[in-house]
């Protein structure tokens, strides 16, 4: 896999294995947390695009109030964090290391790349969000399956 994005970093196999062990330890410490299939699906989308804004999250859920409630829950559990996009919309949401670990544990991590907010650049923001909107719309079509954004191809 190749990418020209400088805000992505490849996940090393030993890091993924450590991540799977880490989530089991975290669950033992904090107890079980309720994650619905829809929440895991949103986390998958965030991992595939690197980050999403609330506009895309609302598109996934179809309800603004519910989208905010889910994001607050994921943020509260430490699976999602925010960063300043320096553009409009101002806030982007990305998966934390713990969020990636959860997806790995449930075998729902489709990409070997991890978004790093410290490497974020405004240069690709609009393109990435346009790709996310198109990808989320295509996912809902019955003839489209296993769609993966172009940033991972």
FENLINQUI-V44738 format. One record per run of one state. SS is the DSSP state (~ for helix, > for strand, _ for the rest). FROM is the first residue (numbers start at 0). TO is the last residue. If there is no record, write none. Layout:
BEGIN
[[SS,FROM,TO] [SS,FROM,TO]]
END
This chain:
BEGIN
[[_,0,6] [>,7,9] [_,10,11] [~,12,29] [_,30,35] [~,36,48] [_,49,50] [>,51,51] [_,52,52] [~,53,60] [_,61,62] [~,63,75] [_,76,78] [>,79,83] [_,84,89] [>,90,94] [_,95,95] [~,96,104] [_,105,111] [>,112,114] [_,115,115] [~,116,118] [_,119,120] [~,121,138] [_,139,148] [~,149,151] [_,152,152]]
END
